[in-house]
């Protein structure tokens, strides 16, 4: 069995409005019913988060959705597994986790060494060399 196969273009699917409420503007959301029925027009590739679907709704609105926004009936029909890898995480949280580095503190932590004027001047030269 293939993991997370793509739904074919032209397929009729259903989307839960509650899963896309924070992604679409309020003006567009007001025009959509609670369960959105539509037809897949095309696929849309993202920058690393996956493949989405361009959907034409019954009231002729084009929206872009992902597998995690489909309702349960559609997921079961097309055998799509639920991946909660990026769900409920903000983009900034993902970037912070990706760039987090643990530094080891090397050197002398003695207060006399830290306030020594020679060490202070060395530190200033080292930190300011990239600025000037």
C-alpha positions, 0 to 999 in steps of 0.5 A, spaced: 500 500 500 502 506 498 503 511 503 499 518 502 497 517 495 495 523 491 487 524 490 486 524 482 484 530 479 477 531 477 475 527 484 469 530 488 472 531 495 469 534 502 473 539 507 472 540 514 471 548 514 473 548 522 480 545 519 481 551 515 478 557 519 485 560 521 488 560 514 482 563 510 480 570 510 473 571 514 470 574 507 471 568 504 470 563 510 463 567 510 461 564 503 463 557 505 458 552 508 461 547 514 462 541 510 465 544 503 464 540 497 468 541 491 472 538 485 480 537 485 483 542 479 490 541 480 496 540 485 500 545 488 507 544 491 509 547 497 516 549 499 517 543 503 511 542 507 508 537 502 503 537 496 496 541 496 490 541 492 487 546 488 479 545 489 473 548 486 468 549 491 460 548 489 459 556 489 465 557 484 471 559 489 478 556 488 481 554 495 488 551 496 488 545 501 492 539 504 491 532 506 490 534 514 484 539 512 480 533 508 474 530 512 474 523 515 470 520 510 474 523 504 481 520 508 478 513 508 475 513 501 482 515 498 486 511 504 490 517 506 493 516 513 493 522 518 500 525 519 500 530 524 507 532 523 506 540 522 499 540 525 498 545 531 505 548 530 506 555 528 512 556 523 516 560 527 516 554 532 518 550 527 524 554 525 526 555 532 527 548 533 531 547 527 536 552 529 537 551 536 544 549 538 547 547 544 553 551 546 558 549 551 561 554 555 569 553 555 574 558 558 575 561 565 568 563 569 572 566 574 570 574 576 577 576 576 578 574 569 572 576 566 573 583 569 580 584 567 581 590 562 585 586 557 580 580 556 575 586 556 578 589 550 580 582 547 572 581 547 570 587 544 575 587 538 573 580 537 565 582 537 566 588 533 570 586 528 564 584 524 561 590 524 566 595 522 
